[in-house]
Amino acid sequence: MTIAVPTAERAGDKAHSLTSAKKLLGSFFSLTVPIALWLAPFSLGPTATHALAISSFMVIAWITEAFSYAVSRLIGYFLFWELKAF
């Protein structure tokens, strides 16, 4: 695993900036897909629907690196704990 630390050489690099297309799309999809799953009329119980939405947020945020791994993990764990979706 490599850590993208902003250095003087990469100060203008768009791939590691906060406004790169990958991060903007990742932020958009990591928020809209879980909301759509949360509101979808599945025949699952509310606990399973909440767990599916939270898990989709965490996976999309990890894949697209929209948020740091630690932040997306802590948000997911907090939501699991707060909504008792385990």
C-alpha positions as CSV (number, residue, x, y, z in Angstrom):
1,M,0.0,0.0,0.0
2,T,1.4,3.4,-0.9
3,I,0.5,6.6,0.7
4,A,0.0,9.6,-1.5
5,V,1.7,12.4,0.5
6,P,1.6,15.8,-1.2
7,T,5.2,16.7,-2.0
8,A,6.8,19.6,-3.8
9,E,7.1,17.5,-7.0
10,R,3.4,16.4,-6.9
11,A,1.9,19.7,-5.9
12,G,0.2,20.2,-9.3
13,D,-0.6,16.5,-9.8
14,K,-4.4,16.2,-10.5
15,A,-4.5,12.4,-9.6
16,H,-3.7,13.1,-6.0
17,S,-5.8,16.3,-5.6
18,L,-9.1,16.5,-3.8
19,T,-10.8,17.7,-7.0
20,S,-9.8,14.8,-9.3
21,A,-12.6,13.2,-11.3
22,K,-12.1,9.9,-9.6
23,K,-12.6,11.4,-6.1
24,L,-15.6,13.6,-7.2
25,L,-17.4,10.6,-8.8
26,G,-16.5,8.5,-5.8
27,S,-17.9,11.0,-3.4
28,F,-21.1,11.3,-5.4
29,F,-21.6,7.5,-5.8
30,S,-20.6,6.7,-2.2
31,L,-23.4,8.9,-1.0
32,T,-26.1,8.3,-3.6
33,V,-26.0,4.5,-3.9
34,P,-26.5,3.9,-0.2
35,I,-29.4,6.4,-0.1
36,A,-31.0,4.6,-3.0
37,L,-30.5,1.2,-1.3
38,W,-31.8,2.6,2.0
39,L,-35.0,3.8,0.3
40,A,-35.5,0.9,-2.1
41,P,-38.5,-1.3,-1.5
42,F,-36.7,-4.6,-0.8
43,S,-38.6,-7.4,1.0
44,L,-35.7,-7.5,3.5
45,G,-36.1,-6.4,7.1
46,P,-34.9,-2.9,8.1
47,T,-31.8,-4.2,9.7
48,A,-30.7,-6.0,6.6
49,T,-31.5,-3.0,4.4
50,H,-29.5,-0.7,6.7
51,A,-26.5,-3.1,6.7
52,L,-26.6,-3.3,2.9
53,A,-26.6,0.5,2.5
54,I,-23.8,1.0,5.0
55,S,-21.7,-1.7,3.5
56,S,-22.2,-0.3,0.0
57,F,-21.0,3.1,1.3
58,M,-17.9,1.6,2.8
59,V,-17.0,-0.5,-0.3
60,I,-17.5,2.3,-2.8
61,A,-15.6,4.8,-0.6
62,W,-12.7,2.3,-0.4
63,I,-12.6,1.4,-4.1
64,T,-12.7,5.0,-5.3
65,E,-10.6,6.4,-2.5
66,A,-13.1,9.2,-2.1
67,F,-12.3,9.4,1.6
68,S,-9.3,8.0,3.4
69,Y,-9.6,4.4,4.4
70,A,-9.7,5.2,8.1
71,V,-12.4,7.9,7.7
72,S,-14.7,5.6,5.6
73,R,-14.2,2.7,8.0
74,L,-14.9,4.8,11.1
75,I,-18.1,6.3,9.5
76,G,-19.3,2.8,8.5
77,Y,-18.5,1.3,12.0
78,F,-20.3,4.3,13.7
79,L,-23.4,3.8,11.5
80,F,-23.4,0.1,12.1
81,W,-23.2,0.8,15.9
82,E,-25.7,3.6,16.0
83,L,-28.3,1.9,13.8
84,K,-27.7,-1.5,15.4
85,A,-27.4,-3.0,11.9
86,F,-25.4,-6.0,13.0
